[in-house]
Amino acid sequence: TNADATKALKDVQLLANEFTKYGVAVADTMKMAADVAATGKTGADLMAQVQNATKLAVLGGIDQQKSLDTIISLTSTFGIAAGDLATNIDFLNAVENQTILNIDDLTTAIPKAAPVIKQLGGNVQDLAFFMTAMREGGIDAAQGANAIKSALASMINPTKAAKDMLAGFGIDVVGLVNADKGNVKKMVLDLASALNTLDPLNRAQAIEKMFGKFQFARVSTLFQNVIKQ
């Protein structure tokens, strides 16, 4: 209604004025609110997305549009409620403060890899765990996110040649995946641990056969770092 629209405009204007103390122009906040409204958000949901996207942009020193894409992924893909967004933004900020990963890395990875992680029962914490392992190996965020998607796809649907090779090494990859169904982090950790029992050459051969030459180095880095102390 007109009354709802007027109230929303006033609320956003107040929020925009508040954000100027962090160096965010009123016009930028208003544009972000319009973009959020265009996704169908209204009322408290709209305000929560604008507020948290701006907070994420300020904390990470990143572009507001990139921040908004991340917030949309958190709410639409991971199903995070508006009331829980602040907690998740605090988590992302803590990751930046305590690991090699930064918010810019996370905002790059979340829109790319979130749908796959979610489908396999994971959450944003699992994705941050995998991305930290990748970044510790010197792999940038975009390549790391794509490698995670590719690796998970190969794990849940391995080729016959890959299954046969791993079976020859005593690893039942299909059984492992089925046993860890709904727990994507444990699935990756269990396969990484199983591969770590092999000698270096056999481990390399198994990873190359299962994940392909293109992702070989990246997946090797992921598996190596997730099982480090």
N, C-alpha and C positions, 0 to 999 in steps of 0.2 A: 504494500500500500504506500501511498504518498507519505504517510506518517512514519512508516518503517524506513523508507528511503531517507527521509529527513533526519531521523535519529541516527541512522548509520553514518550519514555524512558528518554530522556533528561529532559523533564518537571518533571517527577517523581523523577529523581535524584536530581534536584534542590530543590524540595519540601522535599525530604528525608534529604538532608543536612541542610535545614532550621529547620527541626524538631529535629535535634540532640541537639539543645539548650534546649529542654524540656526533654532530657533524652531518646528520642526515637531512637533506633538504625536504621541506614540506611537500614540494611537487613530487619528489621520488616516493614518499610514503603514500601519497594520494594515488599515484599510478599503480603502485603495488596493490593497494586496496581494490582498485578497479580490476586488476588482473585476477585477484582472488575471487571477487564477485562474479567474474566471467566464468569461473569454474563451478558456480552454483552455490557457493558458500554465502550464508547470511548470518546476521546477528552475532552471537558469541563465537561461533565457529570462524566467521570472517575476521573478527577482531583478534582471535587467538592466532590465526595463521599470519596475519600482518605483523603482529607483535613479535612472534617467535622468528619469523623470517628476517625481520629487521635486526633482532638480537643476534641471530646467527651470522648475518652479514657483518655486523659491527665487530663481534668477537673474532671472526675469522679474517676480517679485512678483505672480504670478497664481494663480488658483484651481487646486487640485490636480486636480480633475475635468477642467477644461479642458486642463491639461497632459497628463493621461492620454489624453484623446481625441486629442491631437496625436501622442503616442508611438504609439498604436495605428494612426493613419493612416500614420505613417512606416514602421512595420513591415509592416502589411497591404497598404497601397496602393503605396508605393514599393518594398516588398520589402527594406527595410534590415534586415540581420541584427542580432541582439542585440549581437554584438561590435563592430558599427560604429555603434551608437547614440550612444556618447559623442562620437565624432568629429562627428556631425551636430549634437548639442547644442552642442558648441563652435562649430560654424559659425553656428548661430542666434544664439549669444551674441555672436559677432564682428560679425554683421550689425547687431545692436542697438547695439553700441559704435561702429560706423563709418558708419552711415547713419541716415536719419530714421526708418526702420522699427524697431519694438520687438518684443520677444518676444510681447507680447499681440496685436499685429497678426498675427504669424506663426501663433500658435496659433488665431486666428480663421480665417485664410485656408486653412491646410493641410487641415483636414477638408472644407472646402467645395470647393476647387479641385484637390486632389491627384489624384483619380481621372481627371480630364480631362487634366491635365498628363502623368500617367503613360501614359495611352493613346496620347498623341502623341509618346512617346519622351523626355519630360522628366523632371527630377528636382527635388528640393527646392531646389537652387541656382537652377534656372530660375524656379521659383515666387517665390523671394525677389527675384530680379532684376525680375520683372514687378511685384511688390507694391511694391518700392521706387519704381519709376517712378510708380505710382499715388499713393503717399503723398506724393511730392514735388509732386504736383499738387493736394494737399489732399483726396484722396478717401479715405474711411475704409476700414478693412480689409474689412468685410463687403461693402460696395458694390464695392470693388475686386476681391475674389475672384469675386463674381458676374459682374462685367463681363468678367473674364478668361475665365471659362467661356463666357459668351455670345459673346464675340469669337472665340474659337477655334472654336466650333461654326459660326459664320457663315463663317469662313475655309475650313474643310474642306468645307462644304456650302453654297456661296453660291447665292442665287436667280439665276434667268436674268436678271432685270432688273439685278442687281448685276454679274453677269459682263459683260453687254452694255455697261453704263456704263463699267466699268473698262477694257474692251477698247477703247472709244472714246477713252480717255485713253492707250492704249498699254500697259496693264497686263494681262497674262495671269494672273489670280489662280489659276486651276486649275493652270496649268503651274508657277507659283511654288510652290504648296503641294506638288505632286507631286515637284518637284525637291528640296524640303527635307524630304521624308518622313522621320520618325524624329528630326528635330532641331527641336523646337518653338521654341527660342529663335531660331534662324536664320530660321525661317519668319516669325516676327513681325518681326524686324529687317529682313528683305528686303522685306516688304510696307510697313513703315513708311518705308523708304528710297525705295521706288518712289513712294509717295504724296507724299513730300516733294519730288519733282521737279515736282509740279503747282503751279499758282498757288493762292493760299489759297482762293479761291472753289471752284475745281474739286476741290481736296483735301477741302474740307468737304462738297461734294455727293457725292463718292465714298464718304466715310465714312458719311454719313447713309443713303445708298442701301444700303450693304452691311450696316451694323450696326444700323440703325433709329434712330428719334428718341430712344427711351428711353436707349440706351447711347451716343449720339452724343458727348456731352461727355466721358464717361469713356474711351471708346476713343481719342478725339482726344488726350486727355492721355497715355494709355499710349504711343501711337505717337510723340508729340512728345518724350517724355522718354527712351524707350529708345535714341533715336539721338543724344541730346545727348552732348557730349564727356564 
